[in-house]
Amino acid sequence: MFERPRSGERAILVHVDFPGESEPEDLLEFTDLVRSAGAEPVGTVTASRNAPDSRFYVGSGKAETIRDLLVDEEADLVIFNHELSPSQERNLEKLFSARVLDRTGLILDIFAQRARSFEGKLQVELAQLRHLSTRLIRGWTHLERQKGGIGLRGPGETQLETDRRLLGNRIKQINKRLEKVRGQRAQGRRARDRAEVPSVSLVGYTNAGKSTLFNRLCAADVYAADQLFATLDPTLRRFDLPGFGPVVIADTVGFVRKLPHELVAAFRSTLEETREADLLLHVVDAHDPERQTRIEQVNEVLADIGAGDVPQLMLYNKIDLSAEPARVVRDTAGKVSRVWCSAATGEGMDLIESALCEYFMPDQVRGWLYLPARAGRLRAMIYRTGEVLHDEPDAEGGWWLEVSISGQELDGLYRREGLAYTLHKRRDSLDVVAGAAQAP
């Protein structure tokens, strides 16, 4: 046995390439994860294998190389960019006389640091306990074997069973508390459904700028930083969509390749906001050269959690870094499929609002209406129903209104008043955008 330090800041990183599995950016992302956890990478060991070694994962020769580097760099910790079995961790720790952490343990540690809300802390603790439950024996190697003799039988088994029982009880307590949270979230969703308030969920790869975009849209103050998993706790805010009404926007945890199964299971209540959303805003880092790979990896996670069929609107963020103009891209059916924007500078936020209006109100029209002086009641109803962008009186007592409103609702308002309308592109133009609704 060796004394495990409370924290290790100097770390040796280990990355193994397997045929057809590893990608060039795997090691770069792994290094970013280590730095996000607060460790300082002081050495990196890479290897190529056809399959993991059952004892040391990397093979005995490479394990000796790691041990030598660990001593030379005076490091405290060895981190593997892979999932290790409990026996592999135990064998490596015995060989290195230092702590060994795998990718799952690394991500769990980051999540533990970032969780702020009561729910978030419970979810992280649940994931950690599930991960720890398979590794209990590592902390009790001096009690692994039963000793013979009267009074000396079974201390190891008793201690391990006690730990397992305590862990099991704690997991049950956390699940009960999270079940209450899930009930509260479900109740909130039912209330929004009754009020016909649609929900929009921000999803995307970690560090794509979701929280910054969320703050920009909702005037919120969610923590945002240029680091992986800067935000963990789900946050919901009301967003008044011009011309439509209230929409609930949810900021969710970012995804990453090889997301630990323990986290997916523990964050089920958070991910339900994504699965039950009416629309997903898939935020993509437009400056990332691997953005297409990131999109595919996010879609894989969405499919795993049952949100693969939820409609998506792609938001290509960070155009201020890629020198791309703010713009909208439409698909073959003429619907908005992509919006290029910058949450940092605010470019393209109006395009996002317009895209959301178009999605939730597909018959939305925009243009100028002329109302005579006798149409005061109609003017008031247009104010209540749609969005009036400009209101300019004329010399005859009438009004020129620039409106953004549902075409169907506009037809209904005019029919109830027994009037017809013509919607113009400009106030001084007779170019018709929508046909006139004739009085019945």
C-alpha positions in Angstrom: 0.0 0.0 0.0 0.9 3.6 -0.5 -0.4 6.8 0.9 -2.8 8.4 -1.6 -2.3 12.2 -1.5 -5.5 14.3 -1.2 -4.8 15.9 -4.6 -2.3 15.5 -7.3 -1.5 18.5 -9.6 1.4 17.1 -11.6 0.1 14.4 -13.9 1.5 12.0 -16.4 -1.0 11.4 -19.3 -1.3 8.1 -21.1 -3.0 7.7 -24.4 -3.3 4.5 -26.4 -4.2 4.3 -30.1 -6.3 1.3 -31.2 -6.9 0.4 -34.8 -10.0 2.2 -36.2 -10.9 3.8 -32.9 -8.7 6.8 -32.0 -8.9 10.1 -33.7 -6.1 12.8 -33.9 -8.0 15.2 -31.6 -8.5 12.7 -28.9 -5.2 13.5 -27.2 -5.8 17.3 -27.4 -9.3 17.0 -25.8 -7.9 14.7 -23.1 -5.2 17.3 -22.3 -7.9 20.0 -22.0 -9.9 17.7 -19.7 -6.9 17.3 -17.4 -6.3 21.0 -17.3 -10.0 21.6 -16.6 -9.7 19.3 -13.6 -6.9 21.5 -12.2 -4.0 19.2 -12.9 -0.7 20.2 -14.7 0.3 17.7 -17.4 4.1 17.2 -17.1 4.5 14.3 -19.4 2.6 12.3 -22.0 3.1 8.7 -23.0 1.5 7.3 -26.1 1.3 3.7 -27.4 -0.3 1.7 -30.1 -1.9 -1.7 -29.4 -4.3 -4.1 -31.1 -6.1 -4.7 -27.8 -5.7 -3.6 -24.1 -3.4 -5.6 -21.9 -5.4 -7.5 -19.3 -3.0 -6.6 -16.5 -1.6 -3.1 -17.1 -3.8 -2.0 -20.1 -0.6 -0.7 -21.9 1.6 -3.8 -21.5 4.5 -4.3 -19.0 7.2 -2.6 -21.0 5.2 0.6 -21.5 4.1 0.5 -17.8 7.8 0.5 -16.8 8.4 3.5 -19.1 5.5 5.4 -17.4 6.9 4.5 -13.9 10.3 5.9 -14.9 8.7 9.1 -16.3 6.7 9.4 -13.1 9.8 9.4 -11.0 11.8 11.7 -13.3 9.0 14.3 -13.4 8.2 14.0 -9.7 4.5 13.6 -10.6 1.7 12.6 -8.2 -0.8 11.2 -10.6 -1.1 9.0 -13.8 -4.3 9.6 -15.9 -5.4 7.3 -18.6 -7.5 8.5 -21.5 -9.4 5.2 -21.3 -11.7 3.3 -19.0 -9.7 1.0 -16.8 -11.0 -2.1 -15.0 -10.7 -2.1 -11.2 -8.0 -4.8 -11.4 -6.0 -2.8 -13.9 -6.1 0.3 -11.7 -5.0 -1.8 -8.7 -2.1 -3.3 -10.6 -1.0 0.0 -12.0 -1.1 1.7 -8.6 0.9 -1.1 -7.0 3.5 -0.7 -9.8 3.7 3.1 -9.8 3.2 3.7 -6.0 1.0 6.6 -7.1 -2.6 7.3 -7.8 -4.0 6.1 -11.1 -7.2 7.7 -12.6 -9.0 6.7 -15.8 -11.1 8.9 -18.1 -14.3 8.2 -16.3 -12.8 9.2 -12.9 -11.3 12.3 -14.5 -14.7 13.5 -15.9 -16.4 12.7 -12.6 -13.9 14.8 -10.7 -14.5 17.8 -13.1 -18.2 17.4 -12.6 -17.8 17.3 -8.8 -15.8 20.6 -8.9 -18.4 22.4 -11.1 -21.7 21.3 -9.6 -23.4 24.2 -7.7 -27.0 23.4 -7.2 -28.4 20.8 -4.8 -29.7 18.7 -7.7 -26.4 18.9 -9.5 -24.4 17.8 -6.5 -26.7 14.9 -5.9 -26.4 13.8 -9.5 -22.6 13.9 -9.4 -22.5 12.1 -6.1 -24.7 9.4 -7.5 -22.4 8.9 -10.5 -19.3 8.8 -8.2 -20.8 6.2 -5.9 -21.8 4.0 -8.8 -18.3 4.2 -10.1 -16.8 3.6 -6.7 -19.0 0.6 -6.0 -16.9 -1.5 -8.4 -13.6 -0.3 -6.8 -14.2 -0.7 -3.1 -11.6 -3.4 -2.6 -8.8 -1.0 -3.7 -9.0 0.9 -0.5 -8.8 -2.3 1.7 -6.1 -4.4 0.2 -4.8 -5.1 3.7 -8.1 -6.8 4.4 -8.5 -8.7 1.2 -7.8 -12.2 2.5 -9.4 -13.9 5.4 -7.0 -14.8 8.2 -7.2 -18.2 9.9 -7.5 -18.8 13.6 -10.0 -18.0 16.3 -10.9 -14.3 16.3 -9.1 -13.7 13.0 -11.6 -15.0 10.5 -13.3 -12.8 7.9 -12.3 -9.2 8.8 -11.8 -8.3 5.1 -15.1 -9.7 4.0 -16.9 -7.9 6.9 -15.3 -4.6 6.1 -16.1 -4.8 2.4 -19.6 -5.8 3.1 -20.1 -2.9 5.5 -18.8 -0.5 2.8 -21.0 -2.0 0.2 -24.1 -1.7 2.5 -23.3 1.9 3.3 -22.8 2.8 -0.4 -26.0 1.0 -1.3 -28.0 2.9 1.4 -26.6 6.2 0.2 -27.4 5.5 -3.4 -31.0 4.7 -2.4 -31.3 8.0 -0.5 -29.9 10.0 -3.5 -32.3 8.2 -5.9 -35.3 9.1 -3.7 -34.3 12.7 -3.6 -33.7 12.8 -7.3 -37.0 11.2 -7.9 -38.7 14.1 -6.1 -36.7 16.5 -8.3 -37.9 14.6 -11.4 -41.4 14.9 -10.2 -41.1 18.6 -9.7 -39.6 19.0 -13.2 -42.4 16.8 -14.7 -45.0 19.0 -12.9 -43.4 22.1 -14.3 -43.5 20.7 -17.8 -47.2 19.8 -17.4 -47.9 23.3 -16.3 -46.1 24.7 -19.4 -48.0 22.3 -21.6 -51.3 23.5 -20.2 -50.3 27.1 -20.8 -49.1 26.1 -24.3 -45.6 27.5 -23.5 -43.1 25.7 -25.8 -39.7 24.6 -24.5 -36.4 25.0 -26.2 -33.2 23.2 -25.1 -29.7 24.3 -25.8 -27.5 21.3 -26.6 -24.0 20.9 -28.1 -20.4 19.8 -27.5 -18.8 21.2 -24.3 -17.3 24.6 -24.7 -19.3 25.4 -27.8 -20.7 28.6 -26.2 -24.1 27.4 -25.0 -24.1 29.3 -21.7 -22.9 32.5 -23.3 -25.7 32.2 -25.9 -28.1 31.5 -23.1 -27.0 34.6 -21.2 -27.3 36.7 -24.4 -30.8 35.5 -25.3 -32.3 35.5 -21.8 -30.3 38.3 -20.1 -29.2 35.7 -17.6 -26.0 35.4 -15.5 -25.2 31.7 -15.9 -21.5 31.0 -15.3 -19.6 30.8 -18.7 -15.9 30.3 -19.2 -13.6 29.0 -21.9 -13.2 25.6 -20.4 -14.7 22.1 -20.7 -17.9 21.5 -18.6 -17.9 25.1 -17.3 -21.6 24.7 -16.6 -23.3 21.6 -15.2 -26.5 22.7 -13.4 -29.5 22.9 -15.7 -31.0 26.4 -15.8 -34.4 27.4 -17.2 -35.4 30.9 -18.1 -38.4 32.5 -19.7 -37.7 34.2 -23.0 -40.4 36.5 -24.6 -40.2 35.8 -28.3 -41.2 39.0 -30.2 -44.6 38.5 -31.9 -45.2 35.1 -30.3 -45.0 35.2 -26.5 -43.2 33.3 -23.8 -40.8 30.4 -24.5 -38.9 28.4 -21.9 -35.2 28.0 -22.8 -33.1 25.4 -20.9 -29.3 25.5 -20.7 -28.0 21.9 -20.3 -24.7 20.2 -19.7 -22.3 19.9 -22.6 -21.5 16.6 -24.2 -18.2 15.0 -24.9 -17.0 11.8 -26.7 -17.1 8.7 -24.5 -19.3 10.3 -22.0 -19.3 8.0 -18.9 -22.4 5.8 -18.6 -22.6 6.6 -14.9 -23.1 10.3 -15.8 -25.8 9.6 -18.4 -27.7 7.6 -15.9 -27.2 10.1 -13.0 -28.1 13.1 -15.1 -31.3 11.5 -16.3 -33.5 14.3 -14.8 -31.4 17.0 -16.4 -31.4 15.2 -19.8 -35.2 14.9 -19.6 -35.4 18.6 -20.4 -33.6 17.8 -23.7 -35.8 14.7 -24.5 -39.1 16.6 -23.8 -38.2 19.8 -25.6 -40.2 21.0 -28.5 -37.0 22.2 -30.3 -33.3 21.7 -29.8 -30.9 24.6 -30.5 -27.7 22.6 -31.4 -24.8 25.0 -30.7 -21.7 24.4 -32.8 -18.3 26.0 -32.5 -17.9 27.4 -36.0 -14.2 28.0 -35.4 -13.5 24.4 -34.5 -11.9 22.5 -37.5 -13.5 19.3 -36.1 -17.0 20.7 -35.9 -18.6 18.1 -38.1 -17.2 15.3 -35.9 -18.5 17.2 -32.9 -21.9 17.4 -34.4 -22.0 13.6 -35.1 -20.8 12.9 -31.5 -23.6 15.1 -30.0 -26.2 13.4 -32.2 -25.0 10.0 -31.0 -25.5 11.1 -27.3 -28.9 12.6 -28.2 -29.9 9.2 -29.7 -28.7 7.4 -26.6 -30.9 9.5 -24.3 -33.9 9.2 -26.6 -33.8 12.8 -28.0 -32.7 11.8 -31.5 -36.1 12.6 -33.0 -36.5 16.0 -31.5 -36.3 18.8 -34.2 -33.0 20.7 -34.3 -32.0 24.2 -35.4 -28.2 24.4 -35.9 -26.5 27.5 -34.5 -23.0 28.0 -35.7 -21.5 30.1 -32.9 -18.2 32.0 -32.5 -18.3 33.6 -36.0 -16.2 36.4 -34.5 -13.3 34.0 -34.4 -13.9 32.5 -37.8 -14.6 35.8 -39.7 -17.9 34.4 -41.0 -20.8 36.8 -41.6 -24.0 36.4 -39.6 -26.6 34.7 -41.9 -29.4 32.2 -42.2 -29.2 29.0 -44.3 -32.4 27.4 -45.5 -33.0 23.8 -46.6 -34.6 22.6 -49.8 -38.0 23.1 -48.3 -37.3 26.7 -47.6 -37.1 26.3 -43.8 -34.3 27.7 -41.6 -31.8 25.0 -40.9 -28.7 26.9 -39.8 -28.0 30.3 -38.2 -24.5 31.7 -38.1 -24.0 33.9 -35.0 -21.8 35.1 -32.2 -23.0 34.9 -28.7 -19.9 37.0 -27.6 -20.6 40.0 -29.8 -24.4 39.6 -30.3 -24.2 39.2 -34.0 -27.0 37.2 -35.4 -29.2 37.2 -32.3 -32.0 38.8 -34.3 -31.7 36.0 -36.8 -32.1 33.4 -34.1 -35.3 35.2 -32.9 -36.6 35.3 -36.4 -35.9 31.6 -36.9 -37.7 30.7 -33.7 -40.7 32.8 -34.7 -40.7 31.1 -38.1 -40.5 27.7 -36.4 -43.3 28.3 -33.9 -45.3 30.4 -36.2 -44.8 29.1 -39.7 -47.4 31.5 -41.2 -45.8 34.6 -39.7 -45.9 37.6 -41.9 -44.2 41.0 -41.6 -44.9 44.2 -43.4 -46.8 47.5 -43.3 -50.5 47.9 -42.9 -52.6 51.1 -43.3 -55.5 51.5 -40.9 -58.1 54.3 -41.3 -59.1 56.5 -38.4 -62.3 54.4 -37.9 -60.2 51.2 -37.3 -59.1 52.0 -33.8 -60.5 48.8 -32.3 -58.7 46.8 -35.0 -55.5 48.6 -34.1 -55.8 47.7 -30.5 -56.5 44.0 -31.4 -53.4 43.9 -33.6 -51.3 45.2 -30.6 -52.7 42.4 -28.4 -52.2 39.7 -31.0 -49.0 40.4 -32.8 -45.9 42.6 -32.6 -46.1 46.2 -33.8 -42.6 47.3 -34.8 -43.5 50.8 -35.9 -46.6 52.9 -35.4 -46.8 56.1 -37.5 -49.9 58.3 -37.7 -50.8 60.2 -40.9 -52.4 63.5 -41.6 -55.9 62.0 -42.0 -56.0 60.5 -38.5 -55.1 56.9 -39.7 -52.0 54.9 -38.9 -49.2 53.1 -40.7 -48.2 50.0 -38.7 -45.2 47.8 -39.3 -46.3 44.4 -37.9 -45.0 40.9 -37.3 -48.0 38.6 -36.9 -49.5 35.3 -37.8 -51.1 35.6 -41.2 -54.0 33.4 -40.1 -54.7 35.6 -37.1 -54.4 38.8 -39.2 -57.0 37.4 -41.6 -59.3 36.6 -38.7 -59.0 40.1 -37.2 -59.8 41.8 -40.5 -62.7 39.5 -41.2 -64.3 40.2 -37.8 -64.1 43.9 -38.5 -65.5 43.4 -42.1 -62.4 44.9 -43.6 -59.8 43.9 -46.1 -56.1 44.5 -45.9 -53.0 44.7 -48.0 -49.6 44.0 -46.5 -46.8 46.1 -48.0 -43.0 45.6 -48.0 -42.5 49.3 -47.3 -44.7 52.0 -46.2 -44.2 54.0 -49.4 -44.6 50.9 -51.6 -47.6 49.1 -53.0 -45.7 45.8 -53.4 -47.9 43.1 -52.0 -46.4 40.6 -49.6 -49.6 38.8 -48.6 -52.9 38.9 -50.4 -55.8 41.0 -49.2 -58.4 39.3 -47.1 -61.8 40.3 -48.4 -64.8 41.1 -46.1 -67.3 38.3 -45.9 
